[in-house]
Amino acid sequence: MNSSQVDAYLRRLGVEHPEPPADADATATTDCPVTDPTAAVLRALQLRHLRTVPFENLSVHLGEEIVLEEERLWDKVVGARRGGFCYELNGAFAALLGALGFEVTLLAARVHGGEGRLGIPYDHLALRVRAVDGSEWLADVGFGAFSHFPLAFGQRGEQEDPGGVFRIVERGPDLDVLMNGEPQYRLETRPRELGDFVAGAWWHSTSPASHFVRSLVCSRVTEDGGRITLGGRTLKVTGGDGRREESELGTDEEVLAVYRETFGIELGRVPAVRGD
């Protein structure tokens, strides 16, 4: 990711990229920012990402190809101002963080289902991020309702967050990530490459057993710490205080207006679940 792409990504998140100091070498070329890759910067970027870039699976139902390559992810998330699911969102976020000077490791996870079942291999993509002070964090902007801020990777006690109370628990060589006492996903600690997740993305975008194929979702965190979600034609708004409102949208124009005005997504037609 070059410097102009970094700047555009930061603008997408509503973050200003500081100018280089006046005495900087004008001939020097670098894709790294002048600010340090600190834990505070990581916290701010994750929250801005969750508020700005929606978690959505619209491509699955619009017949759009999902390509796990850095340039294609930038084109979608920044160029087209879209969102995506975990592989796309965390894949793009990893590229941004790496360009900003963070040390980023891609990790595979399997999502916990009912009755103790785990999802497919490469079910989910999450990030292990090392800041300039050596602190390590679990960053995740692609799991829907989850932590608003990165979780301390090595901490095993409770971690309070606006999204809930989280714990990272050792399970043999792996780690279980819990939210409010419920396991969310089992995280492997072995480093992965973006290409490793292609089969998982293909399964989730094509298999009738995938919940991404069976349903439509577009969701983001709101400024008050709540969440707004459009599932098909059902609009759900949860305030930061936990109060919920739900309404059904009638016309295609209403649906497209919500995509445009609430999520910043311009669509030519209303997506529909396959077979509907």
Accessible surface in RSA format (square Angstrom, percent):
REM  Atomic radii and reference values for relative SASA: ProtOr
REM  Chains: A
REM  Algorithm: Lee & Richards
REM  Probe-radius: 1.40
REM  Slices: 20
REM RES _ NUM      All-atoms   Total-Side   Main-Chain    Non-polar    All polar
REM                ABS   REL    ABS   REL    ABS   REL    ABS   REL    ABS   REL
RES MET A   1    41.94  21.7   3.17   2.1  38.77  92.3   5.11   4.3  36.83  48.8
RES ASN A   2    72.01  49.7  69.05  66.7   2.96   7.1  28.21  67.9  43.80  42.3
RES SER A   3    49.16  41.5  49.14  65.6   0.02   0.0  16.42  35.0  32.74  45.9
RES SER A   4    73.34  62.0  65.13  86.9   8.21  18.9  52.21 111.2  21.12  29.6
RES GLN A   5    22.35  12.5  21.70  15.9   0.65   1.5   8.22  17.5  14.13  10.7
RES VAL A   6     0.31   0.2   0.31   0.3   0.00   0.0   0.31   0.3   0.00   0.0
RES ASP A   7    43.20  30.3  42.71  42.5   0.49   1.2   7.05  16.6  36.15  36.1
RES ALA A   8    18.88  17.4  15.71  24.2   3.17   7.2  16.11  22.7   2.78   7.4
RES TYR A   9     0.00   0.0   0.00   0.0   0.00   0.0   0.00   0.0   0.00   0.0
RES LEU A  10     7.36   4.1   7.36   5.3   0.00   0.0   7.36   5.2   0.00   0.0
RES ARG A  11   153.86  64.6 136.00  69.3  17.86  42.5  64.59  88.3  89.27  54.1
RES ARG A  12    11.69   4.9   7.61   3.9   4.08   9.7   0.52   0.7  11.17   6.8
RES LEU A  13     0.01   0.0   0.00   0.0   0.01   0.0   0.01   0.0   0.00   0.0
RES GLY A  14    58.16  71.7   0.00   N/A  58.16  71.7  28.75  78.9  29.41  65.9
RES VAL A  15    41.17  27.1  37.09  33.6   4.08   9.8  40.38  35.1   0.78   2.1
RES GLU A  16   150.28  86.3 135.59 102.6  14.69  35.0  62.11 120.1  88.17  72.0
RES HIS A  17    48.10  26.3  31.08  21.6  17.02  43.5  25.71  26.5  22.39  26.1
RES PRO A  18    59.05  43.0  41.58  37.9  17.47  63.5  52.92  43.7   6.14  38.1
RES GLU A  19   146.72  84.2 129.42  97.9  17.30  41.2  60.89 117.8  85.83  70.1
RES PRO A  20    80.47  58.7  68.26  62.2  12.21  44.4  68.26  56.4  12.21  75.9
RES PRO A  21    77.80  56.7  61.19  55.8  16.61  60.4  73.39  60.6   4.41  27.4
RES ALA A  22   117.76 108.3  69.43 107.1  48.34 110.0  82.01 115.5  35.75  94.7
RES ASP A  23   131.87  92.4  96.58  96.1  35.29  83.5  50.89 119.8  80.98  80.8
RES ALA A  24    45.81  42.1  23.32  36.0  22.49  51.2  32.01  45.1  13.80  36.6
RES ASP A  25    94.07  65.9  70.77  70.4  23.30  55.1  36.64  86.2  57.43  57.3
RES ALA A  26   105.78  97.3  63.73  98.4  42.04  95.6  74.70 105.2  31.08  82.3
RES THR A  27   116.09  82.6  91.14  92.4  24.95  59.5  83.62 112.3  32.47  49.1
RES ALA A  28    64.69  59.5  37.54  57.9  27.15  61.8  46.32  65.2  18.38  48.7
RES THR A  29   133.09  94.7 102.28 103.7  30.81  73.4  75.20 101.0  57.88  87.5
RES THR A  30    86.61  61.6  64.04  64.9  22.57  53.8  61.63  82.8  24.98  37.8
RES ASP A  31    68.02  47.6  60.47  60.2   7.55  17.9  15.66  36.8  52.37  52.2
RES CYS A  32    71.60  54.2  61.55  68.6  10.05  23.6  17.32  43.9  54.28  58.5
RES PRO A  33    20.13  14.7   4.39   4.0  15.73  57.2   5.82   4.8  14.31  88.9
RES VAL A  34    78.02  51.3  43.05  39.0  34.98  84.3  50.29  43.7  27.73  75.2
RES THR A  35    65.65  46.7  56.57  57.3   9.08  21.6  49.76  66.8  15.89  24.0
RES ASP A  36    89.90  63.0  81.97  81.6   7.93  18.8   5.38  12.7  84.52  84.3
RES PRO A  37    19.97  14.6  18.29  16.7   1.68   6.1  19.97  16.5   0.00   0.0
RES THR A  38    45.91  32.7  45.42  46.0   0.49   1.2  42.78  57.5   3.13   4.7
RES ALA A  39    19.91  18.3  17.66  27.2   2.25   5.1  17.66  24.9   2.25   6.0
RES ALA A  40    71.18  65.4  60.83  93.9  10.35  23.5  64.29  90.5   6.88  18.2
RES VAL A  41    49.85  32.8  47.20  42.7   2.66   6.4  49.85  43.3   0.00   0.0
RES LEU A  42     0.14   0.1   0.14   0.1   0.00   0.0   0.14   0.1   0.00   0.0
RES ARG A  43    97.73  41.0  97.73  49.8   0.00   0.0  22.36  30.6  75.36  45.7
RES ALA A  44    54.75  50.3  46.20  71.3   8.55  19.5  54.04  76.1   0.70   1.9
RES LEU A  45     5.24   2.9   5.24   3.7   0.00   0.0   5.24   3.7   0.00   0.0
RES GLN A  46     0.04   0.0   0.04   0.0   0.00   0.0   0.00   0.0   0.04   0.0
RES LEU A  47    28.06  15.6  28.06  20.1   0.00   0.0  28.06  19.7   0.00   0.0
RES ARG A  48    65.59  27.5  65.59  33.4   0.00   0.0  26.86  36.7  38.73  23.5
RES HIS A  49     0.45   0.2   0.44   0.3   0.00   0.0   0.00   0.0   0.45   0.5
RES LEU A  50    16.15   9.0  13.41   9.6   2.74   6.9  14.65  10.3   1.50   4.0
RES ARG A  51    52.17  21.9  45.40  23.1   6.77  16.1   0.47   0.6  51.70  31.3
RES THR A  52    27.56  19.6  17.46  17.7  10.10  24.1  20.50  27.5   7.07  10.7
RES VAL A  53     4.30   2.8   0.00   0.0   4.30  10.4   0.00   0.0   4.30  11.7
RES PRO A  54     0.04   0.0   0.04   0.0   0.00   0.0   0.04   0.0   0.00   0.0
RES PHE A  55    27.78  13.9  26.42  16.4   1.36   3.5  26.42  16.0   1.36   3.9
RES GLU A  56     1.25   0.7   0.16   0.1   1.08   2.6   0.02   0.0   1.23   1.0
RES ASN A  57     3.82   2.6   0.39   0.4   3.43   8.3   3.48   8.4   0.35   0.3
RES LEU A  58     0.03   0.0   0.03   0.0   0.00   0.0   0.03   0.0   0.00   0.0
RES SER A  59     3.04   2.6   2.52   3.4   0.52   1.2   1.53   3.2   1.52   2.1
RES VAL A  60     5.02   3.3   0.42   0.4   4.60  11.1   3.69   3.2   1.32   3.6
RES HIS A  61    13.83   7.6   0.00   0.0  13.83  35.4   1.58   1.6  12.25  14.3
RES LEU A  62    27.29  15.2  11.31   8.1  15.99  40.2  11.89   8.4  15.40  41.4
RES GLY A  63    72.80  89.8   0.00   N/A  72.80  89.8  37.12 101.9  35.68  79.9
RES GLU A  64    71.92  41.3  56.15  42.5  15.77  37.5  36.46  70.5  35.45  28.9
RES GLU A  65   136.22  78.2 104.14  78.8  32.09  76.4  46.36  89.7  89.87  73.4
RES ILE A  66    34.33  19.5   7.88   5.9  26.45  63.8   9.04   6.5  25.30  68.6
RES VAL A  67    27.26  17.9  18.67  16.9   8.60  20.7  21.30  18.5   5.96  16.2
RES LEU A  68    15.07   8.4   2.07   1.5  13.00  32.7   2.08   1.5  12.99  35.0
RES GLU A  69   102.83  59.0  99.14  75.0   3.69   8.8  35.33  68.3  67.50  55.1
RES GLU A  70    70.92  40.7  64.05  48.5   6.87  16.4  25.73  49.8  45.19  36.9
RES GLU A  71    97.33  55.9  95.98  72.6   1.36   3.2  55.22 106.8  42.11  34.4
RES ARG A  72   105.51  44.3 100.65  51.3   4.86  11.6  27.63  37.8  77.87  47.2
RES LEU A  73     3.36   1.9   3.33   2.4   0.02   0.1   3.36   2.4   0.00   0.0
RES TRP A  74    44.10  17.7  43.31  21.0   0.78   1.8  43.58  23.2   0.51   0.8
RES ASP A  75    69.55  48.7  65.15  64.8   4.39  10.4  25.12  59.1  44.43  44.3
RES LYS A  76    32.82  16.0  29.69  18.2   3.14   7.5  30.97  27.9   1.85   2.0
RES VAL A  77     0.11   0.1   0.11   0.1   0.00   0.0   0.11   0.1   0.00   0.0
RES VAL A  78    11.41   7.5   6.45   5.8   4.96  11.9   6.45   5.6   4.96  13.4
RES GLY A  79    50.53  62.3   0.00   N/A  50.53  62.3  22.86  62.7  27.67  62.0
RES ALA A  80    63.07  58.0  35.26  54.4  27.80  63.2  46.04  64.8  17.03  45.1
RES ARG A  81   118.98  50.0 118.62  60.5   0.36   0.9  44.68  61.1  74.30  45.0
RES ARG A  82    19.13   8.0  19.13   9.8   0.00   0.0   8.14  11.1  10.99   6.7
RES GLY A  83     0.00   0.0   0.00   N/A   0.00   0.0   0.00   0.0   0.00   0.0
RES GLY A  84     0.10   0.1   0.00   N/A   0.10   0.1   0.10   0.3   0.00   0.0
RES PHE A  85     1.45   0.7   1.40   0.9   0.05   0.1   1.40   0.8   0.05   0.1
RES CYS A  86     8.17   6.2   8.08   9.0   0.09   0.2   2.44   6.2   5.74   6.2
RES TYR A  87     0.61   0.3   0.61   0.3   0.00   0.0   0.61   0.5   0.00   0.0
RES GLU A  88     4.15   2.4   4.15   3.1   0.00   0.0   0.15   0.3   4.00   3.3
RES LEU A  89     0.29   0.2   0.29   0.2   0.00   0.0   0.29   0.2   0.00   0.0
RES ASN A  90     0.00   0.0   0.00   0.0   0.00   0.0   0.00   0.0   0.00   0.0
RES GLY A  91     5.82   7.2   0.00   N/A   5.82   7.2   0.64   1.8   5.18  11.6
RES ALA A  92     1.95   1.8   0.46   0.7   1.49   3.4   1.95   2.7   0.00   0.0
RES PHE A  93     0.00   0.0   0.00   0.0   0.00   0.0   0.00   0.0   0.00   0.0
RES ALA A  94     9.90   9.1   6.20   9.6   3.70   8.4   6.49   9.1   3.41   9.0
RES ALA A  95    17.85  16.4   3.48   5.4  14.37  32.7  14.36  20.2   3.49   9.2
RES LEU A  96     0.00   0.0   0.00   0.0   0.00   0.0   0.00   0.0   0.00   0.0
RES LEU A  97     0.00   0.0   0.00   0.0   0.00   0.0   0.00   0.0   0.00   0.0
RES GLY A  98    37.54  46.3   0.00   N/A  37.54  46.3  21.56  59.2  15.98  35.8
RES ALA A  99    14.59  13.4   2.95   4.6  11.63  26.5  12.64  17.8   1.94   5.1
RES LEU A 100    10.89   6.1   9.60   6.9   1.29   3.2   9.60   6.7   1.29   3.5
RES GLY A 101    39.86  49.2   0.00   N/A  39.86  49.2  18.07  49.6  21.80  48.8
RES PHE A 102     9.63   4.8   0.14   0.1   9.48  24.7   0.59   0.4   9.04  25.9
RES GLU A 103   104.45  60.0  96.01  72.6   8.44  20.1  42.39  82.0  62.05  50.7
RES VAL A 104    36.33  23.9   6.36   5.8  29.98  72.2   6.36   5.5  29.98  81.3
RES THR A 105    33.03  23.5  29.54  29.9   3.50   8.3  10.10  13.6  22.93  34.7
RES LEU A 106    24.70  13.8  23.56  16.9   1.14   2.9  23.56  16.5   1.14   3.1
RES LEU A 107     0.07   0.0   0.07   0.1   0.00   0.0   0.07   0.1   0.00   0.0
RES ALA A 108     2.29   2.1   2.29   3.5   0.00   0.0   2.29   3.2   0.00   0.0
RES ALA A 109     0.53   0.5   0.00   0.0   0.53   1.2   0.45   0.6   0.08   0.2
RES ARG A 110    82.18  34.5  82.18  41.9   0.00   0.0  11.86  16.2  70.32  42.6
RES VAL A 111    45.50  29.9  43.56  39.4   1.94   4.7  43.56  37.8   1.94   5.3
RES HIS A 112    33.40  18.3  16.11  11.2  17.28  44.2  12.98  13.4  20.42  23.8
RES GLY A 113    44.49  54.9   0.00   N/A  44.49  54.9  31.54  86.5  12.95  29.0
RES GLY A 114    42.85  52.8   0.00   N/A  42.85  52.8  33.37  91.6   9.48  21.2
RES GLU A 115   166.17  95.4 116.93  88.5  49.24 117.2  60.26 116.6 105.90  86.5
RES GLY A 116    65.70  81.0   0.00   N/A  65.70  81.0  34.47  94.6  31.23  69.9
RES ARG A 117   143.44  60.2 137.26  70.0   6.18  14.7  69.86  95.5  73.58  44.6
RES LEU A 118    53.53  29.8  27.50  19.7  26.03  65.4  28.70  20.2  24.84  66.8
RES GLY A 119    22.42  27.6   0.00   N/A  22.42  27.6  21.73  59.6   0.68   1.5
RES ILE A 120    43.48  24.7  39.68  29.6   3.81   9.2  42.52  30.6   0.96   2.6
RES PRO A 121    83.13  60.6  77.88  71.0   5.25  19.1  78.37  64.7   4.76  29.6
RES TYR A 122    55.49  25.9  52.77  30.0   2.73   7.1  34.98  26.3  20.51  25.3
RES ASP A 123    11.63   8.1   6.86   6.8   4.76  11.3   0.00   0.0  11.63  11.6
RES HIS A 124     3.44   1.9   3.44   2.4   0.00   0.0   0.32   0.3   3.12   3.6
RES LEU A 125     0.00   0.0   0.00   0.0   0.00   0.0   0.00   0.0   0.00   0.0
RES ALA A 126     0.00   0.0   0.00   0.0   0.00   0.0   0.00   0.0   0.00   0.0
RES LEU A 127     0.00   0.0   0.00   0.0   0.00   0.0   0.00   0.0   0.00   0.0
RES ARG A 128    65.32  27.4  64.22  32.7   1.10   2.6   9.42  12.9  55.90  33.9
RES VAL A 129     0.00   0.0   0.00   0.0   0.00   0.0   0.00   0.0   0.00   0.0
RES ARG A 130    93.67  39.3  90.58  46.2   3.10   7.4  21.10  28.8  72.57  44.0
RES ALA A 131     4.53   4.2   0.00   0.0   4.53  10.3   0.75   1.1   3.78  10.0
RES VAL A 132    92.84  61.1  59.03  53.4  33.81  81.5  67.84  58.9  25.00  67.8
RES ASP A 133   106.75  74.8  66.22  65.9  40.53  95.8  45.33 106.7  61.42  61.3
RES GLY A 134    33.66  41.5   0.00   N/A  33.66  41.5  21.13  58.0  12.53  28.1
RES SER A 135    34.91  29.5  22.72  30.3  12.19  28.1  33.59  71.5   1.32   1.8
RES GLU A 136    47.64  27.4  37.19  28.1  10.45  24.9  10.36  20.0  37.29  30.4
RES TRP A 137    46.82  18.8  46.82  22.7   0.00   0.0  46.82  25.0   0.00   0.0
RES LEU A 138     0.62   0.3   0.00   0.0   0.62   1.5   0.00   0.0   0.62   1.7
RES ALA A 139     0.00   0.0   0.00   0.0   0.00   0.0   0.00   0.0   0.00   0.0
RES ASP A 140     1.78   1.2   0.00   0.0   1.78   4.2   0.00   0.0   1.78   1.8
RES VAL A 141     4.13   2.7   0.02   0.0   4.11   9.9   0.18   0.2   3.95  10.7
RES GLY A 142     1.08   1.3   0.00   N/A   1.08   1.3   0.00   0.0   1.08   2.4
RES PHE A 143    40.46  20.2  26.97  16.7  13.49  35.1  28.11  17.0  12.35  35.3
RES GLY A 144    13.22  16.3   0.00   N/A  13.22  16.3  10.05  27.6   3.17   7.1
RES ALA A 145    59.47  54.7  47.83  73.8  11.64  26.5  49.40  69.6  10.07  26.7
RES PHE A 146     7.54   3.8   2.55   1.6   4.99  13.0   2.73   1.7   4.81  13.8
RES SER A 147     1.01   0.9   0.47   0.6   0.54   1.2   0.00   0.0   1.01   1.4
RES HIS A 148    12.58   6.9  12.58   8.7   0.00   0.0   0.39   0.4  12.20  14.2
RES PHE A 149    36.34  18.2  36.34  22.5   0.00   0.0  36.34  22.0   0.00   0.0
RES PRO A 150     6.66   4.9   0.28   0.3   6.39  23.2   0.28   0.2   6.39  39.7
RES LEU A 151     3.54   2.0   3.54   2.5   0.00   0.0   3.54   2.5   0.00   0.0
RES ALA A 152    21.79  20.0  21.76  33.6   0.03   0.1  21.76  30.6   0.03   0.1
RES PHE A 153     8.21   4.1   8.10   5.0   0.10   0.3   8.10   4.9   0.10   0.3
RES GLY A 154    60.23  74.3   0.00   N/A  60.23  74.3  34.05  93.4  26.19  58.6
RES GLN A 155    79.04  44.2  69.57  50.8   9.47  22.5  29.31  62.4  49.72  37.7
RES ARG A 156    78.85  33.1  70.70  36.0   8.15  19.4  52.04  71.1  26.81  16.2
RES GLY A 157    37.21  45.9   0.00   N/A  37.21  45.9  31.85  87.4   5.36  12.0
RES GLU A 158   115.83  66.5  95.01  71.9  20.82  49.6  24.11  46.6  91.72  74.9
RES GLN A 159    20.52  11.5  16.03  11.7   4.49  10.7  12.25  26.1   8.27   6.3
RES GLU A 160   153.44  88.1 119.83  90.7  33.61  80.0  36.65  70.9 116.79  95.4
RES ASP A 161    21.22  14.9   3.64   3.6  17.58  41.6   6.51  15.3  14.71  14.7
RES PRO A 162    87.40  63.7  47.45  43.3  39.94 145.2  60.80  50.2  26.60 165.3
RES GLY A 163    25.15  31.0   0.00   N/A  25.15  31.0   9.01  24.7  16.14  36.1
RES GLY A 164    15.11  18.6   0.00   N/A  15.11  18.6  14.65  40.2   0.46   1.0
RES VAL A 165    53.15  35.0  51.12  46.3   2.02   4.9  51.12  44.4   2.02   5.5
RES PHE A 166     0.12   0.1   0.12   0.1   0.00   0.0   0.12   0.1   0.00   0.0
RES ARG A 167    95.71  40.2  95.35  48.6   0.36   0.9  16.18  22.1  79.53  48.2
RES ILE A 168     0.25   0.1   0.25   0.2   0.00   0.0   0.25   0.2   0.00   0.0
RES VAL A 169    23.33  15.4  21.29  19.3   2.04   4.9  23.33  20.3   0.00   0.0
RES GLU A 170   107.56  61.8  94.20  71.3  13.36  31.8  24.78  47.9  82.78  67.6
RES ARG A 171   106.08  44.5  94.64  48.2  11.44  27.2  30.49  41.7  75.59  45.8
RES GLY A 172    68.15  84.0   0.00   N/A  68.15  84.0  38.08 104.5  30.08  67.4
RES PRO A 173   115.84  84.4  94.08  85.8  21.76  79.1 107.48  88.7   8.37  52.0
RES ASP A 174    34.88  24.4  34.50  34.3   0.38   0.9   0.00   0.0  34.88  34.8
RES LEU A 175     9.31   5.2   9.31   6.7   0.00   0.0   9.31   6.5   0.00   0.0
RES ASP A 176     3.86   2.7   3.86   3.8   0.00   0.0   0.00   0.0   3.86   3.9
RES VAL A 177     0.00   0.0   0.00   0.0   0.00   0.0   0.00   0.0   0.00   0.0
RES LEU A 178    23.42  13.0  23.41  16.7   0.01   0.0  23.41  16.4   0.01   0.0
RES MET A 179    33.36  17.3  31.70  21.0   1.66   4.0  30.76  26.2   2.60   3.4
RES ASN A 180    93.59  64.5  66.10  63.9  27.49  66.2  34.49  83.0  59.09  57.1
RES GLY A 181    57.11  70.4   0.00   N/A  57.11  70.4  31.82  87.3  25.29  56.6
RES GLU A 182   112.16  64.4 112.16  84.9   0.00   0.0  39.90  77.2  72.25  59.0
RES PRO A 183    54.46  39.7  45.23  41.2   9.22  33.5  45.23  37.3   9.22  57.3
RES GLN A 184    30.62  17.1  27.56  20.1   3.06   7.3   2.45   5.2  28.17  21.4
RES TYR A 185     0.00   0.0   0.00   0.0   0.00   0.0   0.00   0.0   0.00   0.0
RES ARG A 186    64.65  27.1  63.97  32.6   0.68   1.6   9.57  13.1  55.08  33.4
RES LEU A 187     0.00   0.0   0.00   0.0   0.00   0.0   0.00   0.0   0.00   0.0
RES GLU A 188    46.11  26.5  46.11  34.9   0.00   0.0  13.95  27.0  32.16  26.3
RES THR A 189    52.95  37.7  42.72  43.3  10.23  24.4  17.83  24.0  35.12  53.1
RES ARG A 190   155.33  65.2 148.76  75.8   6.58  15.7  50.45  69.0 104.88  63.6
RES PRO A 191    93.66  68.3  81.03  73.9  12.63  45.9  81.29  67.1  12.37  76.9
RES ARG A 192    34.65  14.6  24.30  12.4  10.36  24.7   2.98   4.1  31.67  19.2
RES GLU A 193   126.05  72.4 125.32  94.8   0.73   1.7  47.25  91.4  78.80  64.3
RES LEU A 194    33.44  18.6  29.93  21.4   3.51   8.8  29.93  21.0   3.51   9.5
RES GLY A 195    48.38  59.7   0.00   N/A  48.38  59.7  29.44  80.8  18.94  42.4
RES ASP A 196    56.16  39.3  41.98  41.8  14.18  33.5   9.21  21.7  46.96  46.8
RES PHE A 197     0.00   0.0   0.00   0.0   0.00   0.0   0.00   0.0   0.00   0.0
RES VAL A 198    80.40  52.9  79.68  72.1   0.72   1.7  79.79  69.3   0.61   1.7
RES ALA A 199    68.83  63.3  60.66  93.6   8.18  18.6  64.94  91.5   3.89  10.3
RES GLY A 200     1.86   2.3   0.00   N/A   1.86   2.3   1.24   3.4   0.62   1.4
RES ALA A 201     4.46   4.1   4.04   6.2   0.42   1.0   4.41   6.2   0.05   0.1
RES TRP A 202   162.72  65.3 157.66  76.3   5.06  11.9 140.48  74.9  22.25  36.1
RES TRP A 203    68.07  27.3  68.07  32.9   0.00   0.0  49.34  26.3  18.73  30.4
RES HIS A 204    10.50   5.7  10.50   7.3   0.00   0.0   9.50   9.8   1.00   1.2
RES SER A 205    14.97  12.7  14.49  19.3   0.48   1.1   5.76  12.3   9.21  12.9
RES THR A 206    52.35  37.2  39.19  39.7  13.16  31.4  37.83  50.8  14.51  21.9
RES SER A 207    16.61  14.0  12.47  16.6   4.13   9.5   9.61  20.5   7.00   9.8
RES PRO A 208   111.11  81.0 102.08  93.1   9.02  32.8 104.43  86.2   6.68  41.5
RES ALA A 209    65.41  60.1  45.31  69.9  20.10  45.7  52.20  73.5  13.21  35.0
RES SER A 210     0.95   0.8   0.00   0.0   0.95   2.2   0.95   2.0   0.00   0.0
RES HIS A 211    96.01  52.5  94.95  66.0   1.06   2.7  63.44  65.4  32.57  37.9
RES PHE A 212    18.54   9.3  18.39  11.4   0.15   0.4  18.54  11.2   0.00   0.0
RES VAL A 213    14.13   9.3  13.18  11.9   0.95   2.3  13.18  11.5   0.95   2.6
RES ARG A 214   139.63  58.6 116.07  59.2  23.56  56.1  57.30  78.3  82.34  49.9
RES SER A 215    48.43  40.9  46.93  62.6   1.50   3.5  35.81  76.3  12.61  17.7
RES LEU A 216    14.55   8.1   5.74   4.1   8.81  22.1   5.74   4.0   8.81  23.7
RES VAL A 217    33.23  21.9  32.90  29.8   0.34   0.8  33.04  28.7   0.19   0.5
RES CYS A 218     0.00   0.0   0.00   0.0   0.00   0.0   0.00   0.0   0.00   0.0
RES SER A 219     5.16   4.4   4.76   6.3   0.41   0.9   4.17   8.9   0.99   1.4
RES ARG A 220    48.40  20.3  46.09  23.5   2.31   5.5   6.13   8.4  42.27  25.6
RES VAL A 221     0.90   0.6   0.85   0.8   0.04   0.1   0.85   0.7   0.04   0.1
RES THR A 222    22.58  16.1  22.53  22.8   0.05   0.1  21.73  29.2   0.85   1.3
RES GLU A 223   113.15  65.0  96.06  72.7  17.09  40.7  63.75 123.3  49.39  40.3
RES ASP A 224    95.94  67.2  65.20  64.9  30.74  72.7  50.02 117.7  45.92  45.8
RES GLY A 225    24.23  29.9   0.00   N/A  24.23  29.9  12.67  34.8  11.55  25.9
RES GLY A 226     6.38   7.9   0.00   N/A   6.38   7.9   5.53  15.2   0.85   1.9
RES ARG A 227    40.73  17.1  39.51  20.1   1.23   2.9  29.94  40.9  10.79   6.5
RES ILE A 228    19.76  11.2  19.76  14.7   0.00   0.0  19.76  14.2   0.00   0.0
RES THR A 229    28.72  20.4  28.61  29.0   0.11   0.3  21.23  28.5   7.50  11.3
RES LEU A 230     0.00   0.0   0.00   0.0   0.00   0.0   0.00   0.0   0.00   0.0
RES GLY A 231    29.18  36.0   0.00   N/A  29.18  36.0  18.37  50.4  10.81  24.2
RES GLY A 232    24.78  30.6   0.00   N/A  24.78  30.6  21.59  59.3   3.19   7.1
RES ARG A 233    88.36  37.1  83.06  42.3   5.30  12.6  40.35  55.1  48.01  29.1
RES THR A 234    25.88  18.4  25.49  25.8   0.39   0.9   8.13  10.9  17.75  26.8
RES LEU A 235    27.80  15.5  26.86  19.2   0.94   2.4  26.86  18.9   0.94   2.5
RES LYS A 236   103.95  50.7 103.01  63.2   0.94   2.2  45.10  40.6  58.85  62.7
RES VAL A 237    52.55  34.6  51.66  46.8   0.89   2.1  51.70  44.9   0.85   2.3
RES THR A 238    36.71  26.1  36.20  36.7   0.51   1.2  21.56  29.0  15.16  22.9
RES GLY A 239    18.84  23.2   0.00   N/A  18.84  23.2  14.92  40.9   3.92   8.8
RES GLY A 240    46.73  57.6   0.00   N/A  46.73  57.6  11.68  32.1  35.05  78.5
RES ASP A 241    96.83  67.8  54.07  53.8  42.76 101.1  50.59 119.1  46.24  46.1
RES GLY A 242    45.99  56.7   0.00   N/A  45.99  56.7  29.46  80.9  16.52  37.0
RES ARG A 243   185.26  77.8 176.35  89.9   8.91  21.2  78.13 106.8 107.13  64.9
RES ARG A 244   197.80  83.1 165.86  84.5  31.95  76.1  50.21  68.6 147.60  89.5
RES GLU A 245   128.83  74.0 121.14  91.6   7.70  18.3  45.75  88.5  83.09  67.8
RES GLU A 246   115.67  66.4  80.38  60.8  35.29  84.0  25.95  50.2  89.72  73.3
RES SER A 247    55.34  46.8  48.08  64.2   7.26  16.7  44.86  95.5  10.48  14.7
RES GLU A 248   122.31  70.2  94.67  71.6  27.65  65.8  64.27 124.3  58.05  47.4
RES LEU A 249    23.28  13.0  17.88  12.8   5.40  13.6  18.22  12.8   5.06  13.6
RES GLY A 250    57.20  70.5   0.00   N/A  57.20  70.5  36.24  99.4  20.96  46.9
RES THR A 251    71.59  50.9  65.67  66.6   5.93  14.1  68.59  92.1   3.00   4.5
RES ASP A 252    67.52  47.3  63.89  63.6   3.63   8.6  14.67  34.5  52.84  52.7
RES GLU A 253   126.47  72.6 120.08  90.8   6.39  15.2  67.50 130.6  58.97  48.1
RES GLU A 254    80.50  46.2  75.08  56.8   5.42  12.9  33.10  64.0  47.41  38.7
RES VAL A 255     0.21   0.1   0.21   0.2   0.00   0.0   0.21   0.2   0.00   0.0
RES LEU A 256    36.92  20.6  35.28  25.2   1.64   4.1  35.28  24.8   1.64   4.4
RES ALA A 257    22.70  20.9  22.51  34.7   0.19   0.4  22.69  32.0   0.01   0.0
RES VAL A 258    20.23  13.3  18.72  16.9   1.51   3.6  20.23  17.6   0.00   0.0
RES TYR A 259     2.13   1.0   2.13   1.2   0.00   0.0   0.31   0.2   1.82   2.2
RES ARG A 260   100.60  42.2  92.84  47.3   7.76  18.5  29.76  40.7  70.84  42.9
RES GLU A 261   134.12  77.0  95.08  71.9  39.04  92.9  41.93  81.1  92.19  75.3
RES THR A 262    31.20  22.2  21.77  22.1   9.43  22.5   6.85   9.2  24.36  36.8
RES PHE A 263     6.16   3.1   0.00   0.0   6.16  16.0   3.32   2.0   2.84   8.1
RES GLY A 264    43.36  53.5   0.00   N/A  43.36  53.5  31.60  86.7  11.76  26.3
RES ILE A 265     0.89   0.5   0.02   0.0   0.88   2.1   0.81   0.6   0.08   0.2
RES GLU A 266   130.22  74.8 105.40  79.7  24.82  59.1  60.18 116.4  70.04  57.2
RES LEU A 267    30.63  17.1   8.62   6.2  22.01  55.3  13.21   9.3  17.43  46.9
RES GLY A 268    85.44 105.4   0.00   N/A  85.44 105.4  42.72 117.2  42.72  95.7
RES ARG A 269   132.47  55.6 128.19  65.3   4.28  10.2  66.91  91.4  65.57  39.7
RES VAL A 270    26.83  17.7  13.36  12.1  13.46  32.4  13.36  11.6  13.46  36.5
RES PRO A 271     4.40   3.2   0.11   0.1   4.29  15.6   0.11   0.1   4.29  26.7
RES ALA A 272    54.88  50.5  45.44  70.1   9.44  21.5  48.42  68.2   6.46  17.1
RES VAL A 273    24.40  16.1  21.60  19.6   2.80   6.7  21.60  18.8   2.80   7.6
RES ARG A 274   119.13  50.0  97.06  49.5  22.07  52.5  55.51  75.9  63.62  38.6
RES GLY A 275    89.43 110.3   0.00   N/A  89.43 110.3  43.30 118.8  46.13 103.3
RES ASP A 276   140.36  98.3  71.57  71.2  68.79 162.7  54.22 127.6  86.14  85.9
END  Absolute sums over single chains surface
CHAIN  1 A    13162.1       9881.9       3280.2       6982.7       6179.3
END  Absolute sums over all chains
TOTAL         13162.1       9881.9       3280.2       6982.7       6179.3
